[in-house]
Amino acid sequence: MHLPAYDYCKEARDAVNGEPCGPNEICVNSNASYTCECAIGFQRPNPGGECQDVDECTLALGLCHETYQCRNTVGSYDCVCPSGYTTNTTSKQCNDIDECKQSTHLCNIPEERCVNLPGSYRCECNWPAYVASGEFCIDNNECNKNEYNCPLFSTCVNTVGSYNCTCNRGFRASSVVDGRVVQCEDIDECIEDKNDINECVPNNGLGPCNGMPEGTECINTQGSFFCMCPNGYEINSNGTQCIDIDECAIGSDNCTALSETCYNIPGAFNCECSEGYHKDSDGNCVPKAMCDGSIKCGTNALCVMRPSKSEPNKLTPKCVCKDGYFGKDPKRLCEPINECNRTDQCAANAHCRKTTNNDGTTFATCVNGNTSSSVACVCNIGFAGDGFICNDVDECTGGNANICDENATCINTHGSFVCQCKPGYEGNGLPGMCTDVDECTSPVLNRCDSATSNCRNTEGSFECICLPGFEHISMNVWSIVHYVDNITATTYMVIIVVIAPTASIMVPISTHA
C-alpha cells in the first residue's frame, strides 16, 4: 500500500497562516521538509538572496518572430508588433501599416504628399506644384520661374498648386489637353460670325465694325483687327468709331469761292449757290440777272460771273468752257478733252480718277469748281488735300492709335508710316507682333554679373537679383561690405563696384576666419 507524500508546504502555510516563502518564490516539498525556489521567470542571482525577474528579451533566445518586438513582463514576456505595424492573425507576423492609404498621417494636403516607410511615413512637399520654404510648403509660382510650358501667343497664369495657359487677346484655344491649353489660334474678327452669303458685302451689319458708316472695311491683323473708315470719315482717337470729316471747316471741299457755299453732310459735303447766285440750266451757280446775254459765249461754253482783275471785289461776266471741254478762247470754241491724259491735270502725290459709275451716277465733283465733271483729282493714299495740293498725312498723330503694337513706336514717312518695336521687344511692329526679348538667355544682352547676381527677365527689360550676401547699390557707386561664406565659415571684406545699371562686380580686399 502506497501512502501519499506528506505535504510539508501545507504544514508550513498552516503554521504561519500564509505563504512560507518570499516574493516570487514557490514552496516545493522535499524529503522531510520543504524548500523555497524561484518561480518560473525568476532567478536568484545570489545564494540566499531574493528571486528577481528574468529579462527573457535580452537572452537572444529567438523567442519572437523577426517582425515582432520582445517586451519583458514580470516573470514572463510578450511578443508585440512595433509602432507602425499591426498583427497579422493568420501569418502570426507583423505587417506594416500604410498610414498614407489609411489617411492616418498628419501631412498637409495638397501642399504635402505622404510617403509610406517601414513602420512609419514621411511628409514631403508635393513638387513641382509646391516647394519647401523653411518648415512649410508653399505654392510654386511656375510662371515667375519659367517652369511652365505654354504655347505661342499665350500667357502663363499661376494658380494654387499649378498654372494655366490663357490665350492672349485676339487669340483663342485651338487645342486643350488634360484641361490645359496647348495651342492658340488667331481670331479673324473681321469674318467671325459672318454669313457666307454676305461676308463680301461692306459693313453687312455683322462683325466688330458693326455700327460704323456704310463702306467701313474690317482689316484683320495678327491677334487683332482695325476698321478702315470710308471716304469722308476718319477714325477717332481710341480707334473705336469713324467720325465725319468736316470738309467745309478744314477747307478740303471744292466749292467755288464767292458763288458757292459749302455745307457739311455725313461723309461728304454739298456746294450750294451763295446768296445772290442761282443755278443755271447746266447746274452752275451764276449771279442773278447778270449773265443776261450781253456777251455771247462759244459752243460748249457758258457765261459766269468772276471777280474782275482790276477790281477783285467786283463780279464781271466771263465765258468759261463747260466741264470736259477746253479752249483758249471760250467766246469762240471749247473742244472736248480727256482730262486724265493731261499730265498737268493733277498735283504730285495725286491721281486722276473717273467720277462716274457705270450707271452714269457720280460720286465726286469737278475739282476746278465749274460744273460736274467726268474726272477728279484725288490725293494718293498717305496724302490729303484737294488733288491740286496734296500734303503728307501723319498717320502716327491722326488718331490711329492702334495701327502699331502697344510696345512699338509709330514713325511717319513720306506717304506712309512704319512701326518699330521698342527696345526690349522684337517683331515687325504691327499690332500683336512685338514680343518680349529674353535678355537673360542672350550672352550679349545679359549684363548681370553671374558671380554676384542672377538675371531675371521682365516685360520689355530684365533685372539683376543679388545673390545672398550681396546688396544692390546705385550706378557708379562703390561700397565696402562683409560677405560670409556659409560653407567655409570665412568672412570676406569686399568692395562692390557698380559698372552698369544692372551689373556689378565684387573685388575681395581681405579674408579672416
C-alpha positions in Angstrom: 0.0 0.0 0.0 1.4 3.4 -1.2 0.8 6.3 1.2 0.6 9.8 -0.2 3.6 12.0 0.3 3.4 14.3 3.2 2.7 18.0 2.2 5.3 19.9 4.2 4.4 23.1 2.4 0.8 22.9 3.6 2.1 22.3 7.1 4.3 25.4 6.8 1.4 27.5 5.4 -0.8 26.5 8.3 1.9 27.2 10.8 2.4 30.8 9.6 -1.1 31.3 8.3 0.3 32.3 5.0 3.0 31.6 2.4 6.1 30.3 3.9 8.3 31.5 1.0 9.3 35.0 -0.1 8.1 37.1 -3.0 8.4 35.5 -6.5 9.1 32.1 -4.7 7.2 28.9 -4.7 7.2 26.2 -1.9 8.5 22.8 -3.1 8.2 19.6 -0.9 11.3 17.7 -0.3 12.5 14.8 1.9 11.2 15.5 5.5 10.8 19.2 4.7 10.3 21.9 2.0 12.4 24.4 0.0 11.6 27.8 -1.4 12.6 28.0 -5.1 12.3 30.8 -7.6 9.1 30.8 -9.7 9.2 30.4 -13.4 10.5 33.6 -15.0 12.6 34.5 -11.9 16.1 33.6 -10.8 18.2 34.0 -7.6 21.4 35.8 -8.7 22.9 35.5 -5.2 22.6 32.4 -2.9 20.2 33.2 -0.2 19.1 36.4 -2.0 15.7 37.4 -3.4 14.3 36.0 -6.6 14.5 38.6 -9.4 12.7 38.8 -12.7 14.5 37.2 -15.7 14.5 39.6 -18.8 14.0 36.9 -21.5 14.2 39.6 -24.3 17.9 40.2 -23.5 18.8 36.5 -23.7 18.6 36.4 -27.5 16.8 33.2 -27.5 14.7 34.0 -30.6 11.5 33.9 -28.6 9.6 36.2 -31.0 9.3 36.2 -34.8 11.7 38.6 -36.5 8.9 41.1 -37.3 7.9 41.3 -33.6 9.4 43.1 -30.7 10.0 41.2 -27.4 8.6 43.0 -24.4 9.6 41.8 -20.9 6.9 41.3 -18.3 7.2 40.4 -14.6 8.0 36.7 -14.7 7.5 36.4 -18.4 7.5 38.3 -21.8 5.2 39.2 -24.6 5.8 39.4 -28.4 4.2 42.6 -29.7 4.3 44.5 -33.0 6.4 47.7 -33.0 4.8 51.1 -33.6 3.7 51.4 -37.2 2.9 47.7 -37.6 -0.2 45.6 -36.9 -0.5 41.9 -36.1 -1.5 39.5 -38.9 -3.5 36.9 -37.1 -3.2 34.5 -40.0 0.6 34.6 -40.5 1.4 35.5 -36.9 3.6 38.2 -38.2 3.7 42.0 -38.1 2.5 43.9 -41.2 3.5 47.5 -42.0 0.7 50.0 -41.5 0.4 52.2 -44.6 -0.6 55.5 -43.0 -0.8 57.2 -46.4 -3.5 54.8 -47.7 -5.4 54.7 -44.4 -5.2 58.5 -44.1 -3.9 58.3 -40.6 -1.0 60.6 -41.4 -0.6 64.2 -40.4 0.6 65.6 -43.8 -1.0 68.8 -45.1 -2.8 68.0 -48.3 -2.4 69.2 -51.0 0.7 71.1 -50.1 2.4 67.9 -48.9 2.3 64.3 -50.0 2.6 61.3 -47.8 5.4 58.8 -48.5 5.0 55.4 -46.6 8.0 54.0 -44.9 8.5 50.7 -43.0 6.8 51.2 -39.7 6.3 55.0 -40.4 5.8 57.6 -43.1 7.3 60.9 -44.3 5.6 64.2 -45.4 7.4 65.9 -48.3 6.4 68.9 -50.4 4.2 68.0 -53.3 6.7 69.0 -56.0 6.5 70.6 -58.6 3.2 72.2 -57.5 4.7 73.1 -54.1 8.2 73.9 -52.9 9.8 74.0 -49.5 10.2 77.3 -47.7 11.7 76.8 -44.3 9.4 74.4 -42.4 6.5 74.9 -44.8 5.5 74.0 -48.3 4.3 77.0 -50.4 2.9 77.3 -53.9 5.4 77.1 -56.6 4.9 80.0 -59.0 5.8 78.3 -62.2 5.1 81.5 -64.2 7.8 83.5 -62.4 10.3 80.7 -62.5 9.9 79.9 -66.3 8.9 76.4 -65.3 5.7 76.4 -67.4 5.0 75.1 -70.9 2.6 77.4 -72.5 2.1 77.7 -76.3 2.9 80.7 -78.6 0.5 83.6 -78.2 -0.5 82.7 -74.7 0.2 83.9 -71.1 1.0 81.8 -68.0 -1.4 82.4 -65.2 -0.4 81.0 -61.8 -2.9 79.0 -59.7 -2.7 77.4 -56.3 -0.6 74.3 -56.8 -0.5 74.6 -60.6 -0.8 77.1 -63.5 -3.0 77.7 -66.6 -2.2 79.0 -70.1 -4.5 81.7 -71.3 -4.5 82.7 -75.0 -3.7 86.4 -75.5 -6.2 88.9 -76.6 -7.1 88.3 -80.3 -6.4 84.5 -80.0 -8.4 81.5 -78.8 -7.6 78.0 -77.7 -7.5 75.5 -80.6 -6.2 72.5 -78.7 -6.7 71.6 -75.0 -5.0 68.5 -73.4 -6.0 67.4 -69.8 -7.7 70.8 -69.2 -4.7 72.9 -70.3 -4.4 75.0 -73.4 -1.6 73.7 -75.7 -2.3 75.7 -78.9 -3.7 79.2 -79.6 -5.0 80.4 -83.0 -5.7 83.8 -84.3 -9.3 85.1 -84.2 -10.2 86.7 -87.5 -12.5 89.4 -86.0 -13.4 90.6 -89.5 -15.3 87.5 -90.6 -16.2 86.0 -87.2 -19.9 85.1 -87.1 -20.5 86.4 -90.7 -22.9 84.6 -93.0 -21.2 83.0 -96.1 -23.8 84.7 -98.3 -23.0 88.3 -97.4 -19.5 88.3 -96.0 -18.0 90.1 -99.0 -20.6 93.0 -98.7 -19.0 96.0 -96.9 -20.5 96.5 -93.5 -23.2 93.9 -93.7 -24.2 94.6 -90.1 -22.1 91.9 -88.6 -18.6 91.7 -87.1 -16.6 94.1 -84.9 -17.1 97.1 -87.3 -20.9 96.9 -86.9 -22.4 100.3 -86.2 -19.8 102.2 -88.3 -20.7 104.1 -91.5 -21.5 102.1 -94.6 -18.4 101.2 -96.5 -16.2 100.7 -93.4 -13.7 97.9 -94.1 -12.6 95.5 -91.4 -8.8 94.7 -91.7 -7.7 91.6 -89.8 -4.2 91.6 -88.2 -2.3 89.0 -86.2 -4.2 88.8 -82.9 -6.4 91.9 -83.6 -8.1 94.0 -86.3 -8.8 97.6 -87.2 -11.6 99.3 -89.0 -10.7 101.3 -92.1 -13.2 104.2 -92.4 -14.7 105.1 -95.8 -14.1 108.3 -97.7 -15.3 111.3 -95.7 -14.7 109.7 -92.3 -11.7 109.3 -90.0 -11.1 107.0 -87.0 -11.4 108.6 -83.6 -8.6 108.8 -81.0 -9.3 105.5 -79.4 -9.9 103.6 -82.7 -13.5 102.6 -82.0 -15.6 104.9 -84.2 -15.5 106.5 -87.6 -16.2 110.2 -87.2 -17.3 112.5 -90.0 -14.7 114.8 -91.6 -16.0 118.4 -91.8 -14.5 119.3 -95.3 -16.0 122.7 -95.1 -14.2 123.5 -91.8 -10.8 122.3 -92.9 -11.0 123.7 -96.4 -10.8 120.4 -98.3 -14.0 121.0 -100.2 -14.1 122.0 -103.9 -16.8 124.6 -103.8 -16.3 127.6 -106.0 -15.3 130.7 -104.0 -17.9 133.5 -103.9 -20.5 131.7 -106.0 -20.9 128.6 -103.8 -21.2 127.9 -100.1 -20.0 124.6 -98.5 -22.4 122.6 -96.3 -21.1 119.6 -94.5 -23.1 116.3 -94.5 -22.2 112.9 -93.0 -19.3 111.5 -95.1 -19.4 114.3 -97.7 -20.4 117.9 -98.3 -22.6 119.9 -100.7 -21.9 123.1 -102.6 -25.0 125.3 -102.7 -25.3 128.6 -104.5 -24.2 131.6 -102.4 -26.5 134.5 -101.7 -27.0 136.5 -104.9 -26.4 133.4 -107.1 -28.6 130.8 -108.7 -28.2 127.7 -110.7 -28.5 128.0 -114.5 -29.7 125.2 -116.8 -26.4 123.4 -116.5 -26.4 123.5 -112.7 -23.8 126.2 -112.3 -24.2 128.9 -109.7 -24.3 132.2 -111.6 -25.1 135.8 -110.4 -28.7 136.5 -110.6 -29.7 138.7 -113.6 -26.1 139.5 -114.6 -25.2 136.9 -117.3 -28.2 138.4 -119.2 -27.0 137.8 -122.8 -24.9 140.9 -123.0 -22.0 138.7 -124.1 -22.1 135.7 -126.4 -20.1 132.6 -125.5 -18.9 129.9 -127.9 -20.2 126.4 -128.3 -19.8 124.3 -125.1 -19.1 127.4 -123.1 -21.2 129.4 -120.7 -21.3 132.7 -119.0 -20.3 133.0 -115.4 -19.6 135.9 -113.1 -16.0 136.2 -111.9 -14.1 138.7 -109.9 -12.6 141.5 -112.0 -8.9 141.5 -112.4 -8.8 145.3 -111.8 -11.4 145.2 -109.1 -11.3 141.8 -107.2 -14.4 142.6 -105.2 -16.5 143.3 -108.3 -18.0 140.5 -110.4 -18.0 140.7 -114.1 -19.4 138.3 -116.7 -16.9 135.9 -118.3 -17.1 133.0 -120.7 -15.7 129.6 -119.5 -15.6 126.2 -121.0 -18.0 123.7 -119.7 -16.7 120.7 -117.7 -14.9 118.2 -120.0 -14.1 120.9 -122.5 -11.0 123.1 -123.1 -10.4 126.2 -125.1 -8.1 129.2 -125.1 -10.9 131.5 -126.2 -14.2 130.2 -124.7 -16.0 133.0 -126.5 -15.4 131.2 -129.8 -14.8 127.4 -129.2 -14.4 124.8 -126.5 -13.2 121.4 -127.5 -13.7 118.1 -125.7 -10.7 116.9 -123.7 -9.6 113.7 -122.0 -8.7 115.2 -118.6 -6.9 112.1 -117.3 -4.5 112.2 -120.3 -3.3 115.6 -119.3 0.0 115.4 -117.4 -0.6 118.8 -115.7 -4.2 118.0 -114.5 -3.3 116.8 -111.0 -0.6 117.6 -108.5 2.2 115.4 -107.3 1.0 112.7 -104.9 -2.4 112.7 -106.6 -4.0 110.8 -109.4 -6.8 111.4 -111.9 -9.9 109.3 -111.4 -13.2 109.0 -113.3 -16.0 110.3 -111.2 -18.9 108.4 -112.9 -20.1 104.9 -112.2 -21.1 102.5 -115.0 -24.7 103.6 -114.5 -23.8 107.2 -115.1 -24.2 108.4 -111.4 -21.4 110.5 -109.9 -19.6 110.0 -106.7 -17.3 113.1 -106.9 -17.4 116.6 -108.3 -15.2 118.5 -110.6 -12.1 119.8 -108.9 -11.9 123.1 -110.9 -15.0 124.4 -109.4 -17.0 124.9 -112.6 -19.6 122.1 -113.0 -19.9 118.4 -112.6 -17.1 116.5 -114.5 -16.3 113.0 -115.5 -12.9 113.2 -113.8 -11.5 114.4 -110.5 -8.0 114.7 -108.9 -7.7 112.5 -105.8 -4.8 112.5 -103.4 -2.9 109.3 -103.2 -3.1 107.1 -100.1 -1.0 108.6 -97.4 -1.7 112.2 -98.6 -4.6 114.6 -98.1 -5.8 117.7 -99.9 -7.9 118.8 -102.9 -6.0 117.0 -105.6 -4.1 120.1 -106.6 -2.2 120.4 -103.3 -1.6 117.1 -101.5 0.2 117.1 -98.2 1.6 114.1 -96.4 -0.7 112.6 -93.8 1.0 111.9 -90.4 -0.7 108.6 -89.6 1.1 108.4 -86.3 -0.8 111.5 -85.0 -4.0 111.2 -86.9 -6.0 109.4 -84.3 -5.0 105.9 -85.5 -3.8 104.7 -82.1 -4.0 101.1 -83.0 -2.0 101.0 -86.2 1.1 99.8 -84.3 1.6 97.3 -81.5 1.3 98.8 -78.0 5.0 98.1 -77.5 6.0 99.7 -80.8 6.7 103.3 -81.9 5.0 104.7 -85.0 7.3 106.6 -87.4 5.8 108.8 -90.1 7.3 108.5 -93.6 6.5 110.3 -96.8 3.1 109.0 -97.8 3.1 106.2 -95.3 4.4 105.1 -91.9 6.4 102.3 -90.2 6.0 100.5 -86.9 9.2 99.8 -84.9 9.2 97.6 -81.8 10.5 99.4 -78.7 13.8 98.3 -77.0 13.3 95.0 -75.2 10.9 93.8 -77.9 11.3 92.2 -81.3 9.0 91.8 -84.3 7.6 93.8 -87.3 5.8 96.4 -85.0 2.3 95.7 -86.3 -0.5 95.1 -83.7 0.2 91.9 -81.7 3.6 91.4 -83.4 6.1 92.8 -80.8 7.2 90.1 -78.4 9.4 90.4 -75.3 13.1 89.7 -75.7 14.5 87.4 -73.0 17.8 89.2 -72.4 18.8 86.6 -69.7 19.3 83.9 -72.4 21.4 86.2 -74.6 25.2 86.3 -73.8 25.2 89.8 -75.5 22.2 91.4 -73.8 22.6 89.8 -70.3 24.7 92.3 -68.4 24.4 90.8 -65.0 27.5 89.6 -63.1 26.9 85.9 -62.6 29.3 85.8 -59.6 27.1 88.2 -57.6 23.6 88.1 -59.1 21.1 86.2 -61.1 19.4 87.6 -64.2 15.6 87.7 -64.2 13.7 88.5 -67.4 10.9 91.2 -67.2 8.4 92.5 -69.7 10.5 94.7 -72.1 13.6 94.5 -70.0 15.4 92.5 -67.3 16.8 92.9 -63.8 19.7 91.6 -61.8 18.8 89.9 -58.5 21.7 90.0 -55.9 22.8 86.7 -54.5 22.8 86.1 -50.7 25.5 88.2 -49.1 25.2 91.0 -51.7 23.1 94.0 -51.9 22.2 96.3 -54.8 23.8 99.8 -55.0 23.2 102.6 -57.4 25.2 103.0 -60.7 28.8 104.3 -60.4 28.8 103.8 -56.6 31.1 101.5 -54.6 30.9 100.3 -51.1 32.7 98.0 -48.7 30.7 95.1 -47.3 31.4 91.9 -45.3 30.5 88.8 -47.2 30.3 85.5 -45.2 30.8 82.2 -46.9 28.5 79.9 -45.0 30.3 76.7 -46.3 33.8 77.6 -45.2 32.8 80.0 -42.4 35.2 82.5 -43.9 34.4 86.3 -43.9 35.5 88.3 -46.9 35.8 92.1 -46.9 34.9 93.1 -50.5 34.3 96.2 -52.5 31.1 96.2 -54.5 31.5 98.3 -57.7 28.5 99.0 -59.9 29.6 99.0 -63.5 26.2 99.3 -65.2 22.5 99.9 -64.1 22.1 96.2 -63.9 25.6 94.8 -63.3 28.2 95.0 -60.6 31.5 93.3 -59.7 32.9 92.1 -56.3 36.5 92.9 -55.5 38.0 91.0 -52.5 40.1 93.0 -50.0 40.9 90.6 -47.2 39.7 87.4 -45.6 39.6 86.1 -42.0 38.1 83.1 -40.3 
